[in-house]
Amino acid sequence: MSELFTLSFDAVLTSAIVCLVLREVMIFALPDDVAGPGGWLIDTGLGEAD
């Protein structure tokens, strides 16, 4: 339980920012079938209207 008290607000905030930045980089760099509309890893949900 003492490990929980060693977490600071800065560490939690830094982890959240890193996760958000990595997600945006993956959306930009990976092909659409992986990270895009209908992608299996990240589904952006911005598909074309049929």
Buried (B, 14 or more C-beta within 10 A) or exposed (E): EEEEEEEEEEEEEEEEEEEEEEEEEBBEEBEEEEBBEEBEEBEEEEEEEE
